[in-house]
């Protein structure tokens, strides 16, 4: 066989070897990290929860999430073992910095609309006089009639144009 024909196979096998080697190296590092855990150590789970190790078992770890609140996790669910300083900084916040909250959350959504006029204005739910209603209906009917006249003329013009086009088409079909 030609050695050049074997070159792609050699490259593929070499790439697979390097990938499995790096995956095994990462697994070994994760095992060493989990072996560093001791009761009282701060950890972060793969889900992002911070807790303190209370007890280490064969395949599981008992974590204290808050004082008096415990949860049992698999060892491979531990994402990182943190140093004491880092765990304190993350859970308690930076030293000397107080969290100031100036935001006021409203009890209702009326302040979220942005206009203060709507809150003071009241709706008029009273009945209208019969004369006022009749006058409004007449005004609406007059407006509809005046808008119907130009529309009717436009429709007639369109109908005559279609009729002329139809005559032209019939003449061409008969040929």
Z-matrix of the N, CA and C atoms (Angstrom, degrees):
N
C 1 1.455
C 2 1.521 1 110.30
N 3 1.275 2 112.10 1 156.42
C 4 1.463 3 120.01 2 -179.30
C 5 1.531 4 108.83 3 -80.72
N 6 1.327 5 120.24 4 129.85
C 7 1.469 6 121.54 5 -179.53
C 8 1.529 7 112.92 6 -65.29
N 9 1.313 8 117.69 7 -25.17
C 10 1.474 9 120.12 8 178.88
C 11 1.530 10 109.84 9 -70.20
N 12 1.317 11 118.49 10 -31.59
C 13 1.465 12 121.91 11 178.72
C 14 1.531 13 111.06 12 -69.28
N 15 1.334 14 118.34 13 -26.95
C 16 1.470 15 122.55 14 179.65
C 17 1.530 16 112.13 15 -82.43
N 18 1.310 17 117.81 16 -15.29
C 19 1.462 18 122.02 17 -176.40
C 20 1.530 19 113.35 18 -56.88
N 21 1.343 20 121.69 19 -46.24
C 22 1.470 21 119.94 20 178.62
C 23 1.535 22 112.73 21 -61.02
N 24 1.318 23 117.47 22 -37.58
C 25 1.469 24 120.03 23 179.17
C 26 1.527 25 111.16 24 -66.64
N 27 1.319 26 116.57 25 -38.80
C 28 1.462 27 120.99 26 179.04
C 29 1.533 28 110.15 27 -65.52
N 30 1.324 29 116.86 28 -41.20
C 31 1.472 30 121.01 29 178.89
C 32 1.527 31 110.34 30 -63.91
N 33 1.316 32 118.28 31 -43.54
C 34 1.472 33 122.02 32 -179.75
C 35 1.522 34 110.35 33 -64.05
N 36 1.310 35 118.02 34 -43.93
C 37 1.471 36 121.31 35 179.77
C 38 1.530 37 109.95 36 -65.32
N 39 1.317 38 118.08 37 -40.18
C 40 1.468 39 121.28 38 177.65
C 41 1.520 40 111.76 39 -63.54
N 42 1.341 41 118.18 40 -41.96
C 43 1.470 42 121.59 41 178.66
C 44 1.531 43 110.71 42 -64.47
N 45 1.320 44 117.19 43 -41.45
C 46 1.470 45 120.17 44 178.02
C 47 1.521 46 111.07 45 -62.98
N 48 1.338 47 116.86 46 -39.81
C 49 1.459 48 121.07 47 178.70
C 50 1.528 49 110.90 48 -62.68
N 51 1.329 50 117.13 49 -44.30
C 52 1.462 51 120.76 50 -179.87
C 53 1.524 52 112.04 51 -65.52
N 54 1.348 53 116.55 52 -38.14
C 55 1.475 54 119.22 53 179.91
C 56 1.528 55 111.31 54 -67.82
N 57 1.300 56 117.81 55 -42.91
C 58 1.473 57 119.48 56 179.98
C 59 1.518 58 110.43 57 -68.87
N 60 1.309 59 116.44 58 -33.39
C 61 1.470 60 119.99 59 178.99
C 62 1.528 61 110.29 60 -65.46
N 63 1.344 62 117.58 61 -44.05
C 64 1.464 63 119.77 62 -179.65
C 65 1.527 64 111.01 63 -69.26
N 66 1.327 65 118.42 64 -34.52
C 67 1.468 66 120.67 65 177.53
C 68 1.529 67 110.55 66 -66.21
N 69 1.330 68 116.90 67 -41.29
C 70 1.467 69 120.10 68 178.20
C 71 1.525 70 110.63 69 -65.32
N 72 1.335 71 116.43 70 -36.96
C 73 1.463 72 120.48 71 179.06
C 74 1.537 73 110.62 72 -63.65
N 75 1.352 74 116.75 73 -41.76
C 76 1.469 75 120.64 74 178.13
C 77 1.527 76 111.31 75 -65.50
N 78 1.317 77 116.93 76 -39.13
C 79 1.464 78 120.27 77 178.00
C 80 1.521 79 110.43 78 -64.51
N 81 1.311 80 117.01 79 -41.06
C 82 1.457 81 121.39 80 179.62
C 83 1.527 82 110.40 81 -63.76
N 84 1.344 83 117.09 82 -41.88
C 85 1.467 84 120.67 83 178.65
C 86 1.532 85 110.79 84 -64.41
N 87 1.333 86 117.85 85 -40.02
C 88 1.465 87 121.65 86 178.92
C 89 1.526 88 110.56 87 -64.62
N 90 1.329 89 117.06 88 -39.51
C 91 1.468 90 120.50 89 178.05
C 92 1.529 91 110.49 90 -63.97
N 93 1.345 92 116.79 91 -42.33
C 94 1.456 93 120.02 92 179.09
C 95 1.524 94 110.95 93 -64.34
N 96 1.350 95 116.08 94 -39.63
C 97 1.459 96 120.00 95 179.20
C 98 1.536 97 109.98 96 -62.72
N 99 1.331 98 117.11 97 -44.17
C 100 1.464 99 120.83 98 -179.34
C 101 1.522 100 111.70 99 -68.48
N 102 1.321 101 116.39 100 -26.75
C 103 1.463 102 119.21 101 177.32
C 104 1.525 103 111.18 102 -73.55
N 105 1.326 104 117.94 103 -20.56
C 106 1.461 105 121.81 104 178.44
C 107 1.527 106 111.93 105 -73.82
N 108 1.328 107 115.93 106 -14.45
C 109 1.472 108 119.15 107 -178.01
C 110 1.522 109 110.60 108 -64.77
N 111 1.308 110 114.41 109 137.27
C 112 1.458 111 121.76 110 174.40
C 113 1.517 112 106.55 111 -138.29
N 114 1.326 113 118.44 112 157.43
C 115 1.468 114 119.14 113 175.55
C 116 1.525 115 110.20 114 -56.65
N 117 1.339 116 115.11 115 130.98
C 118 1.456 117 121.25 116 -178.34
C 119 1.521 118 113.02 117 99.31
N 120 1.322 119 118.25 118 -6.29
C 121 1.464 120 122.11 119 179.84
C 122 1.526 121 109.78 120 -81.40
N 123 1.315 122 117.23 121 140.14
C 124 1.458 123 122.18 122 175.87
C 125 1.515 124 110.22 123 -84.60
N 126 1.334 125 116.83 124 136.84
C 127 1.462 126 121.04 125 -178.65
C 128 1.525 127 109.83 126 -134.97
N 129 1.352 128 114.81 127 166.51
C 130 1.457 129 122.40 128 171.44
C 131 1.525 130 106.58 129 -125.50
N 132 1.325 131 116.54 130 130.21
C 133 1.457 132 119.73 131 179.06
C 134 1.529 133 109.60 132 -80.64
N 135 1.329 134 116.15 133 169.05
C 136 1.458 135 119.22 134 178.76
C 137 1.520 136 111.09 135 -67.52
N 138 1.321 137 117.54 136 -16.30
C 139 1.462 138 121.75 137 176.13
C 140 1.520 139 112.83 138 -87.27
N 141 1.352 140 118.05 139 -5.34
C 142 1.455 141 121.33 140 177.13
C 143 1.515 142 114.42 141 95.26
N 144 1.329 143 118.59 142 10.76
C 145 1.467 144 121.11 143 -179.97
C 146 1.530 145 109.19 144 -90.80
N 147 1.319 146 116.28 145 135.85
C 148 1.455 147 122.06 146 178.40
C 149 1.517 148 108.44 147 -98.77
N 150 1.336 149 115.62 148 137.33
C 151 1.461 150 120.40 149 -178.16
C 152 1.527 151 109.00 150 -156.01
N 153 1.330 152 114.85 151 172.24
C 154 1.460 153 122.29 152 177.88
C 155 1.524 154 107.78 153 -112.67
N 156 1.332 155 116.66 154 135.76
C 157 1.464 156 121.63 155 179.55
C 158 1.522 157 108.78 156 -72.46
N 159 1.330 158 115.88 157 128.44
C 160 1.461 159 120.88 158 177.39
C 161 1.519 160 111.13 159 -103.41
N 162 1.337 161 115.72 160 -42.13
C 163 1.463 162 119.89 161 -176.10
C 164 1.529 163 108.73 162 -150.10
N 165 1.328 164 116.24 163 139.92
C 166 1.459 165 121.32 164 178.58
C 167 1.519 166 108.08 165 -112.23
N 168 1.331 167 115.25 166 126.18
C 169 1.462 168 121.22 167 178.81
C 170 1.525 169 108.66 168 -112.05
N 171 1.319 170 117.24 169 -170.36
C 172 1.469 171 120.61 170 -176.02
C 173 1.531 172 112.07 171 -63.08
N 174 1.330 173 118.07 172 -55.71
C 175 1.464 174 122.09 173 -179.01
C 176 1.520 175 113.36 174 -116.25
N 177 1.317 176 117.40 175 -2.65
C 178 1.462 177 120.99 176 -175.79
C 179 1.525 178 110.74 177 -129.35
N 180 1.323 179 114.20 178 166.86
C 181 1.456 180 121.89 179 178.40
C 182 1.523 181 107.61 180 -134.71
N 183 1.315 182 117.57 181 133.56
C 184 1.463 183 122.53 182 175.30
C 185 1.523 184 107.11 183 -93.08
N 186 1.348 185 116.17 184 120.81
C 187 1.463 186 121.77 185 -176.53
C 188 1.512 187 110.70 186 -113.00
N 189 1.327 188 115.62 187 144.56
C 190 1.461 189 121.48 188 173.94
C 191 1.524 190 106.70 189 -102.25
N 192 1.332 191 115.72 190 110.30
C 193 1.460 192 121.09 191 -177.05
C 194 1.521 193 109.83 192 -79.19
N 195 1.316 194 117.20 193 -46.71
C 196 1.454 195 125.51 194 173.58
C 197 1.513 196 106.58 195 -134.98
N 198 1.305 197 118.23 196 163.34
C 199 1.464 198 118.31 197 177.82
C 200 1.537 199 110.46 198 -56.76
N 201 1.316 200 115.31 199 119.45
C 202 1.467 201 120.89 200 179.71
C 203 1.520 202 114.39 201 91.73
N 204 1.345 203 118.48 202 -6.55
C 205 1.465 204 122.14 203 -179.67
C 206 1.520 205 108.69 204 -113.38
N 207 1.342 206 116.07 205 116.03
C 208 1.456 207 121.37 206 -177.38
C 209 1.520 208 110.37 207 -117.38
N 210 1.342 209 115.20 208 150.71
C 211 1.456 210 121.39 209 177.18
C 212 1.520 211 108.60 210 -143.23
N 213 1.329 212 115.73 211 147.00
C 214 1.451 213 122.18 212 -179.67
C 215 1.530 214 109.19 213 -102.77
N 216 1.332 215 116.69 214 124.18
C 217 1.460 216 122.41 215 -178.15
C 218 1.523 217 109.72 216 -123.72
N 219 1.321 218 116.16 217 152.99
C 220 1.464 219 121.30 218 171.80
C 221 1.525 220 108.29 219 -70.87
N 222 1.318 221 116.62 220 149.01
C 223 1.465 222 119.72 221 -179.24
C 224 1.521 223 111.91 222 -61.69
N 225 1.329 224 116.85 223 -35.90
C 226 1.462 225 117.82 224 -178.09
C 227 1.531 226 112.53 225 -76.49
N 228 1.333 227 118.18 226 0.81
C 229 1.459 228 121.90 227 174.30
C 230 1.524 229 111.58 228 -88.19
N 231 1.334 230 117.13 229 -2.56
C 232 1.459 231 120.91 230 178.64
C 233 1.523 232 107.68 231 -83.85
N 234 1.322 233 116.32 232 118.50
C 235 1.461 234 121.09 233 -177.27
C 236 1.506 235 113.23 234 -86.61
N 237 1.341 236 118.16 235 -35.44
C 238 1.458 237 120.82 236 -178.18
C 239 1.520 238 109.64 237 -157.76
N 240 1.329 239 114.75 238 141.99
C 241 1.461 240 121.24 239 171.71
C 242 1.516 241 105.92 240 -99.33
N 243 1.335 242 116.36 241 123.76
C 244 1.459 243 121.54 242 -172.62
C 245 1.517 244 111.20 243 -102.12
N 246 1.325 245 115.78 244 150.96
C 247 1.463 246 119.90 245 173.81
C 248 1.530 247 107.85 246 -72.21
N 249 1.319 248 115.68 247 161.01
C 250 1.475 249 119.83 248 -177.91
C 251 1.527 250 111.93 249 -61.12
N 252 1.344 251 117.12 250 -40.70
C 253 1.462 252 120.55 251 -179.34
C 254 1.528 253 110.75 252 -65.63
N 255 1.328 254 116.10 253 -43.56
C 256 1.464 255 119.66 254 -179.08
C 257 1.528 256 111.30 255 -66.24
N 258 1.336 257 117.03 256 -41.99
C 259 1.463 258 120.77 257 179.64
C 260 1.528 259 110.43 258 -63.02
N 261 1.339 260 118.07 259 -43.45
C 262 1.465 261 121.33 260 177.97
C 263 1.520 262 111.40 261 -63.78
N 264 1.339 263 116.69 262 -41.05
C 265 1.462 264 119.82 263 179.96
C 266 1.530 265 110.97 264 -63.49
N 267 1.327 266 117.24 265 -40.55
C 268 1.462 267 120.68 266 -177.93
C 269 1.520 268 111.30 267 -72.71
N 270 1.309 269 118.00 268 -44.67
C 271 1.465 270 120.59 269 -175.08
C 272 1.524 271 113.44 270 -80.61
N 273 1.332 272 118.13 271 -31.16
C 274 1.461 273 120.33 272 -177.15
C 275 1.519 274 113.81 273 -103.84
N 276 1.301 275 118.12 274 -8.71
C 277 1.461 276 121.21 275 -178.23
C 278 1.512 277 110.23 276 87.84
N 279 1.333 278 116.67 277 168.02
C 280 1.467 279 120.40 278 179.96
C 281 1.530 280 110.61 279 -66.01
N 282 1.335 281 114.94 280 148.84
C 283 1.469 282 119.40 281 -178.28
C 284 1.517 283 110.92 282 -68.22
N 285 1.321 284 116.51 283 139.42
C 286 1.449 285 122.10 284 176.56
C 287 1.517 286 114.31 285 80.53
N 288 1.300 287 118.31 286 -12.84
C 289 1.457 288 120.38 287 -179.84
C 290 1.516 289 109.26 288 -95.85
N 291 1.294 290 114.78 289 121.29
C 292 1.459 291 120.44 290 176.03
C 293 1.514 292 107.84 291 -98.39
N 294 1.285 293 116.16 292 142.41
C 295 1.449 294 120.29 293 178.01
C 296 1.517 295 108.33 294 -82.53
N 297 1.341 296 115.89 295 115.75
C 298 1.450 297 120.64 296 178.75
C 299 1.516 298 108.62 297 -102.98
N 300 1.319 299 114.61 298 130.53
C 301 1.454 300 119.76 299 -179.14
C 302 1.522 301 107.79 300 -116.71
N 303 1.344 302 115.95 301 112.75
C 304 1.449 303 120.93 302 179.04
C 305 1.522 304 112.02 303 -104.63
N 306 1.298 305 117.05 304 -3.89
C 307 1.457 306 121.15 305 -175.75
C 308 1.522 307 109.70 306 -81.38
N 309 1.323 308 115.02 307 131.75
C 310 1.457 309 120.81 308 176.75
C 311 1.520 310 107.45 309 -108.73
N 312 1.307 311 115.84 310 125.38
C 313 1.454 312 120.82 311 -179.09
C 314 1.525 313 108.30 312 -95.90
N 315 1.343 314 118.41 313 123.91
C 316 1.463 315 120.60 314 -178.37
C 317 1.533 316 111.05 315 -73.05
N 318 1.325 317 115.21 316 155.07
C 319 1.462 318 120.66 317 178.84
C 320 1.515 319 112.04 318 -78.77
N 321 1.329 320 117.14 319 -23.40
C 322 1.464 321 119.92 320 179.95
C 323 1.529 322 108.89 321 -132.58
N 324 1.308 323 116.41 322 173.35
C 325 1.459 324 121.04 323 -175.95
C 326 1.520 325 113.27 324 -89.85
N 327 1.315 326 118.95 325 3.78
C 328 1.463 327 120.57 326 -176.63
C 329 1.530 328 111.99 327 -64.65
N 330 1.318 329 117.91 328 -31.41
C 331 1.460 330 119.64 329 -179.33
C 332 1.518 331 111.95 330 -79.56
N 333 1.299 332 118.60 331 -9.72
C 334 1.457 333 121.55 332 -178.75
C 335 1.523 334 112.66 333 -84.64
N 336 1.328 335 118.06 334 -13.13
C 337 1.460 336 120.73 335 -177.29
C 338 1.512 337 112.15 336 -75.58
N 339 1.318 338 119.29 337 -24.57
C 340 1.447 339 121.81 338 175.71
C 341 1.514 340 114.26 339 91.80
N 342 1.310 341 119.92 340 -17.14
C 343 1.461 342 120.34 341 179.14
C 344 1.518 343 108.95 342 -111.63
N 345 1.322 344 114.63 343 130.20
C 346 1.455 345 119.22 344 179.45
C 347 1.519 346 111.61 345 -87.96
N 348 1.348 347 117.40 346 -12.05
C 349 1.457 348 120.49 347 -178.33
C 350 1.516 349 111.63 348 -66.63
N 351 1.307 350 117.73 349 -38.29
C 352 1.459 351 122.19 350 -175.80
C 353 1.511 352 112.42 351 -65.63
N 354 1.327 353 117.97 352 -28.26
C 355 1.453 354 119.59 353 -176.99
C 356 1.533 355 111.09 354 -75.49
N 357 1.358 356 117.83 355 -31.12
C 358 1.458 357 120.10 356 -178.72
C 359 1.526 358 112.31 357 -89.12
N 360 1.312 359 117.92 358 -26.83
C 361 1.460 360 121.23 359 -177.35
C 362 1.516 361 110.11 360 -73.77
N 363 1.338 362 115.16 361 141.84
C 364 1.464 363 120.30 362 179.34
C 365 1.515 364 108.84 363 -113.78
N 366 1.292 365 116.43 364 147.60
C 367 1.454 366 121.56 365 178.27
C 368 1.523 367 110.06 366 -78.69
N 369 1.340 368 115.91 367 143.63
C 370 1.455 369 121.24 368 177.11
C 371 1.523 370 107.91 369 -92.69
N 372 1.313 371 116.31 370 105.07
C 373 1.459 372 121.37 371 -177.63
C 374 1.523 373 112.25 372 -103.30
N 375 1.328 374 116.89 373 9.18
C 376 1.462 375 119.73 374 -179.05
C 377 1.525 376 110.40 375 -76.76
N 378 1.338 377 116.21 376 156.82
C 379 1.464 378 121.16 377 179.41
C 380 1.528 379 109.36 378 -75.64
N 381 1.326 380 114.69 379 145.64
C 382 1.455 381 119.31 380 177.90
C 383 1.521 382 109.32 381 -87.51
N 384 1.330 383 115.33 382 159.65
C 385 1.473 384 119.71 383 175.88
C 386 1.521 385 109.13 384 -67.66
N 387 1.318 386 117.12 385 152.89
C 388 1.463 387 122.32 386 179.89
C 389 1.531 388 110.38 387 -64.50
N 390 1.331 389 117.67 388 -36.63
C 391 1.461 390 120.82 389 -179.09
C 392 1.535 391 110.56 390 -66.07
N 393 1.315 392 116.75 391 -39.95
C 394 1.461 393 120.77 392 -179.69
C 395 1.522 394 110.26 393 -65.24
N 396 1.331 395 116.95 394 -42.38
C 397 1.462 396 120.97 395 179.38
C 398 1.519 397 111.08 396 -63.50
N 399 1.355 398 117.50 397 -43.77
C 400 1.462 399 120.97 398 180.00
C 401 1.528 400 110.85 399 -62.76
N 402 1.331 401 117.43 400 -40.04
C 403 1.460 402 120.96 401 -179.60
C 404 1.534 403 110.07 402 -65.08
N 405 1.339 404 117.92 403 -39.93
C 406 1.459 405 121.32 404 179.32
C 407 1.522 406 110.74 405 -67.08
N 408 1.342 407 117.39 406 -38.71
C 409 1.460 408 120.82 407 179.39
C 410 1.533 409 110.64 408 -65.88
N 411 1.369 410 116.90 409 -40.99
C 412 1.463 411 120.26 410 179.30
C 413 1.521 412 110.64 411 -63.62
N 414 1.344 413 116.46 412 -42.32
C 415 1.465 414 119.97 413 179.08
C 416 1.522 415 110.37 414 -61.42
N 417 1.320 416 117.80 415 -41.31
C 418 1.462 417 122.04 416 179.44
C 419 1.508 418 111.07 417 -66.51
N 420 1.351 419 118.49 418 -38.16
C 421 1.464 420 121.68 419 -179.46
C 422 1.531 421 110.29 420 -69.32
N 423 1.352 422 117.70 421 -40.89
C 424 1.460 423 121.23 422 178.29
C 425 1.526 424 110.68 423 -62.00
N 426 1.310 425 116.64 424 -40.68
C 427 1.459 426 120.50 425 179.80
C 428 1.520 427 110.39 426 -66.16
N 429 1.329 428 117.76 427 -38.66
C 430 1.468 429 120.98 428 179.89
C 431 1.525 430 110.36 429 -67.54
N 432 1.364 431 118.17 430 -39.82
C 433 1.459 432 121.18 431 179.94
C 434 1.519 433 110.80 432 -65.22
N 435 1.328 434 116.48 433 -41.48
C 436 1.464 435 119.32 434 -178.19
C 437 1.528 436 110.56 435 -68.35
N 438 1.329 437 118.34 436 -31.49
C 439 1.460 438 119.97 437 178.84
C 440 1.520 439 111.04 438 -80.20
N 441 1.356 440 118.61 439 -19.19
C 442 1.456 441 121.29 440 -179.87
C 443 1.537 442 111.31 441 -78.04
N 444 1.338 443 117.81 442 -31.35
C 445 1.460 444 120.70 443 -177.50
C 446 1.522 445 112.44 444 -61.41
N 447 1.313 446 121.15 445 -50.58
C 448 1.464 447 119.82 446 178.56
C 449 1.538 448 111.07 447 -65.09
N 450 1.288 449 117.11 448 -32.16
C 451 1.458 450 119.99 449 -179.82
C 452 1.516 451 110.35 450 -68.04
N 453 1.349 452 116.78 451 -37.79
C 454 1.465 453 120.58 452 179.77
C 455 1.530 454 109.80 453 -67.13
N 456 1.332 455 117.12 454 -41.15
C 457 1.466 456 120.35 455 179.02
C 458 1.524 457 111.01 456 -64.43
N 459 1.330 458 116.96 457 -39.31
C 460 1.464 459 121.27 458 179.37
C 461 1.524 460 110.26 459 -65.90
N 462 1.319 461 117.58 460 -37.18
C 463 1.463 462 121.23 461 179.49
C 464 1.524 463 110.66 462 -66.65
N 465 1.347 464 116.91 463 -40.95
C 466 1.473 465 120.08 464 179.07
C 467 1.530 466 110.39 465 -62.60
N 468 1.322 467 116.35 466 -43.30
C 469 1.455 468 120.94 467 179.91
C 470 1.523 469 110.68 468 -62.37
N 471 1.329 470 117.14 469 -40.84
C 472 1.463 471 121.67 470 179.49
C 473 1.518 472 110.41 471 -66.11
N 474 1.355 473 117.64 472 -38.48
C 475 1.462 474 121.12 473 179.94
C 476 1.530 475 110.94 474 -64.24
N 477 1.327 476 117.33 475 -42.67
C 478 1.470 477 119.72 476 -179.61
C 479 1.523 478 110.81 477 -67.83
N 480 1.335 479 117.26 478 -34.51
C 481 1.469 480 120.53 479 178.61
C 482 1.522 481 109.61 480 -67.19
N 483 1.331 482 117.34 481 -40.07
C 484 1.467 483 120.83 482 179.05
C 485 1.520 484 110.27 483 -66.45
N 486 1.332 485 117.31 484 -38.44
C 487 1.464 486 120.28 485 179.62
C 488 1.527 487 110.57 486 -63.47
N 489 1.323 488 117.79 487 -42.23
C 490 1.467 489 121.16 488 178.16
C 491 1.520 490 110.18 489 -63.51
N 492 1.345 491 117.51 490 -42.07
C 493 1.461 492 120.75 491 178.70
C 494 1.517 493 110.73 492 -63.62
N 495 1.330 494 116.88 493 -37.33
C 496 1.461 495 121.13 494 179.74
C 497 1.517 496 110.96 495 -65.34
N 498 1.346 497 117.87 496 -38.76
C 499 1.454 498 120.88 497 178.58
C 500 1.515 499 110.19 498 -65.18
N 501 1.322 500 116.29 499 -39.03
C 502 1.457 501 119.76 500 179.97
C 503 1.531 502 110.50 501 -64.47
N 504 1.328 503 116.30 502 -41.85
C 505 1.470 504 120.99 503 -179.27
C 506 1.516 505 110.62 504 -65.51
N 507 1.332 506 117.77 505 -39.29
C 508 1.461 507 119.95 506 -178.19
C 509 1.513 508 110.06 507 -66.51
N 510 1.281 509 116.44 508 -37.39
C 511 1.458 510 120.67 509 179.79
C 512 1.517 511 111.07 510 -64.40
N 513 1.360 512 116.76 511 -36.44
C 514 1.453 513 119.43 512 -178.61
C 515 1.541 514 110.93 513 -76.29
N 516 1.345 515 115.75 514 -27.59
C 517 1.462 516 118.68 515 178.74
C 518 1.525 517 111.83 516 -72.47
N 519 1.310 518 116.42 517 -30.62
C 520 1.462 519 119.49 518 -176.68
C 521 1.522 520 111.72 519 -75.22
N 522 1.272 521 119.36 520 -18.00
C 523 1.464 522 122.02 521 -177.58
C 524 1.458 523 110.79 522 -72.09
